[in-house]
Amino acid sequence: MTGSAMGPSPQGNPFSAAQWLILTRRAWLGAALAATATALNNAAAPPQIGAVASLAVPRTTYRGTLQMASDPLSYLDRVALLCDFPVRERGETSWPQGVSINKAAKKIYVSNQDGTKLRIDVRTLRSGVRKSSRTVTTENLCWTEALPWFYNQRGQLCFIIRATGGGPANSSTYAIYNYTTGIKGPNIPIKGVWRADVSGRYFATTDAGTTSVRNFYVYDWRSVRDGTPTLLATIPAKAGAKTAAKNQGLAWVGKYFYLIQGSQSESPTFQAWDTNGKLALSRKYTRADFRDVVNKLKPGYLTNANYTYEAEGAFNLDGRLVSVQIVNNNPSVTKDGRVLVLQHNRSDGVRGKMQAAKPLGK
């Protein structure tokens, strides 16, 4: 598939009633059946696309899973640490941008950008130890703040990467990078691939810029993997264009599009829009409250009230939000920072204090 001729993205149609039925079937019914779906996935052969791979949920969490299934917004303030690893190693100067997880293979995938060099790391899920890396050349300012993955028909590991740099108007292309062979395919037009996520049979993107959002886009995931992306719906984001902080990642969980936000001068911020485009949630941690959360997950790690922080990526895992947060207790030494991969919506997770987040300028 990689390297073959691939056609441009179709323009797409307005959000029709038929498309609404297709797109919301999983959101309205899938959440209520989340536990059943997980069991069925676990019983089947390992899936070949990145969004579905799942391990069995321990019996002790069944009750919490069923409670959360009714509303993906619940337990946002309760998190579990899935994995953590260094921001930089081996004298590197790159910076993490996006993360995804392959639970069946017990691997975590990380995109790191340094100018025109995109490095993809494969790490062990629990320990965070790096097992392998590959580097591919991209345009400058080409941050890949998402890293959807899949296996092609030959069983080769492939990633969806951002292919052109700059602002949203200049960056609407992606490429399929075959990690197994090291070959990058041609650039393919698509809307908003800067930030993306996979949810079941669908691939979601957004035109969200640094501190704004106007639309969410829904594509057929198979068509994206085939290099001929089919746009199913464009969902306008209501409640104005300004977001509550710097946008750093997109996750589609249930019927909600989450934008994960937070620059080094801000704090972890979360906003979610439903599939009608209505803003459903806007919450954040203060830096002090997030430090308390981190110290519950990694006792004694953040002793410096002036620690460095930045959000870098998000995705849906097992029907729960995962956010990627970078913290550093020693800001003068960049390599001392840690990448924390946090799963929210966990009734068994560590609870932190959150508060309302207002759009910038309000």
NORWOZI-V606962 format. One record per residue. N is the residue number from 1. SS is DSSP state (helix for helix, strand for strand, loop for the rest). BURIAL is + if it has 24 or more other C-alpha atoms within 12 Angstrom, else -. Layout:
n & ss & burial
N & SS & BURIAL
N & SS & BURIAL
This chain:
n & ss & burial
1 & loop & +
2 & loop & +
3 & loop & -
4 & loop & -
5 & loop & -
6 & loop & -
7 & loop & -
8 & loop & +
9 & loop & +
10 & loop & -
11 & loop & -
12 & loop & -
13 & loop & -
14 & loop & -
15 & loop & +
16 & loop & -
17 & helix & -
18 & helix & -
19 & helix & -
20 & helix & -
21 & helix & -
22 & helix & +
23 & helix & +
24 & helix & +
25 & helix & -
26 & helix & +
27 & helix & +
28 & helix & +
29 & helix & -
30 & helix & +
31 & loop & +
32 & loop & +
33 & loop & +
34 & helix & +
35 & helix & +
36 & helix & -
37 & helix & +
38 & helix & +
39 & helix & -
40 & helix & -
41 & helix & +
42 & helix & -
43 & helix & -
44 & loop & -
45 & loop & -
46 & loop & -
47 & loop & +
48 & loop & +
49 & strand & +
50 & loop & +
51 & loop & +
52 & loop & +
53 & loop & +
54 & loop & +
55 & loop & +
56 & loop & -
57 & loop & -
58 & loop & -
59 & helix & -
60 & helix & -
61 & helix & -
62 & helix & -
63 & helix & -
64 & helix & +
65 & helix & +
66 & helix & +
67 & helix & -
68 & helix & +
69 & helix & +
70 & loop & +
71 & loop & +
72 & loop & +
73 & loop & +
74 & loop & +
75 & loop & +
76 & loop & +
77 & loop & +
78 & strand & +
79 & strand & +
80 & strand & +
81 & strand & +
82 & strand & +
83 & strand & +
84 & strand & +
85 & strand & +
86 & strand & +
87 & loop & +
88 & loop & +
89 & loop & -
90 & loop & -
91 & loop & -
92 & loop & -
93 & loop & -
94 & loop & +
95 & strand & +
96 & strand & +
97 & strand & +
98 & strand & +
99 & strand & +
100 & strand & +
101 & strand & +
102 & strand & +
103 & loop & +
104 & loop & +
105 & loop & +
106 & loop & +
107 & strand & +
108 & strand & +
109 & strand & +
110 & strand & +
111 & strand & +
112 & strand & +
113 & strand & +
114 & strand & +
115 & loop & -
116 & loop & -
117 & strand & +
118 & strand & +
119 & strand & +
120 & strand & +
121 & strand & +
122 & strand & +
123 & strand & +
124 & strand & +
125 & loop & +
126 & loop & -
127 & loop & -
128 & loop & +
129 & loop & -
130 & strand & +
131 & strand & -
132 & strand & -
133 & strand & -
134 & strand & +
135 & strand & +
136 & strand & +
137 & strand & +
138 & loop & +
139 & loop & +
140 & loop & -
141 & loop & +
142 & loop & +
143 & loop & +
144 & loop & +
145 & loop & +
146 & loop & +
147 & loop & +
148 & loop & +
149 & strand & +
150 & strand & +
151 & strand & +
152 & loop & +
153 & loop & -
154 & loop & -
155 & loop & -
156 & loop & -
157 & strand & +
158 & strand & +
159 & strand & +
160 & strand & +
161 & strand & +
162 & strand & +
163 & loop & +
164 & loop & +
165 & loop & +
166 & loop & +
167 & loop & -
168 & helix & +
169 & helix & -
170 & helix & +
171 & loop & +
172 & loop & +
173 & strand & +
174 & strand & +
175 & strand & +
176 & strand & +
177 & strand & +
178 & strand & +
179 & loop & +
180 & loop & -
181 & loop & -
182 & loop & -
183 & strand & -
184 & strand & +
185 & loop & +
186 & loop & +
187 & loop & +
188 & strand & +
189 & strand & +
190 & loop & +
191 & loop & +
192 & loop & +
193 & loop & +
194 & loop & +
195 & loop & +
196 & strand & +
197 & strand & +
198 & strand & +
199 & strand & +
200 & loop & +
201 & loop & +
202 & strand & +
203 & strand & +
204 & strand & +
205 & strand & +
206 & strand & +
207 & loop & +
208 & loop & +
209 & loop & +
210 & loop & +
211 & loop & +
212 & strand & +
213 & loop & +
214 & loop & +
215 & strand & +
216 & strand & +
217 & strand & +
218 & strand & +
219 & strand & +
220 & strand & +
221 & helix & +
222 & helix & +
223 & helix & +
224 & helix & +
225 & helix & +
226 & helix & +
227 & loop & +
228 & loop & +
229 & loop & +
230 & loop & +
231 & strand & +
232 & strand & +
233 & strand & +
234 & strand & +
235 & strand & +
236 & strand & +
237 & loop & +
238 & loop & -
239 & loop & +
240 & loop & -
241 & loop & -
242 & strand & +
243 & loop & +
244 & loop & +
245 & loop & +
246 & loop & +
247 & strand & +
248 & strand & +
249 & strand & +
250 & strand & +
251 & strand & +
252 & strand & +
253 & strand & +
254 & loop & +
255 & loop & +
256 & strand & +
257 & strand & +
258 & strand & +
259 & strand & +
260 & strand & +
261 & strand & +
262 & loop & +
263 & loop & +
264 & loop & +
265 & loop & -
266 & loop & +
267 & loop & +
268 & loop & +
269 & strand & +
270 & strand & +
271 & strand & +
272 & strand & +
273 & strand & +
274 & strand & +
275 & loop & +
276 & loop & +
277 & loop & +
278 & loop & +
279 & strand & +
280 & strand & +
281 & strand & +
282 & strand & +
283 & strand & +
284 & strand & +
285 & loop & +
286 & loop & +
287 & helix & +
288 & helix & +
289 & helix & -
290 & helix & +
291 & helix & +
292 & helix & +
293 & helix & +
294 & helix & +
295 & helix & +
296 & helix & -
297 & helix & +
298 & loop & -
299 & loop & -
300 & loop & -
301 & loop & -
302 & loop & +
303 & loop & -
304 & loop & -
305 & loop & -
306 & loop & -
307 & loop & +
308 & strand & +
309 & strand & +
310 & strand & +
311 & strand & +
312 & strand & +
313 & strand & +
314 & strand & +
315 & strand & +
316 & strand & +
317 & strand & +
318 & loop & +
319 & loop & +
320 & strand & +
321 & strand & +
322 & strand & +
323 & strand & +
324 & strand & +
325 & strand & +
326 & strand & +
327 & strand & +
328 & strand & +
329 & loop & +
330 & loop & -
331 & loop & -
332 & loop & -
333 & loop & -
334 & helix & +
335 & helix & +
336 & helix & -
337 & loop & +
338 & strand & +
339 & strand & +
340 & strand & +
341 & strand & +
342 & strand & +
343 & strand & +
344 & loop & +
345 & loop & +
346 & loop & +
347 & loop & +
348 & loop & +
349 & loop & +
350 & strand & +
351 & strand & +
352 & loop & +
353 & loop & +
354 & loop & +
355 & strand & -
356 & strand & -
357 & loop & +
358 & loop & -
359 & loop & +
360 & loop & -
361 & loop & -
362 & loop & -
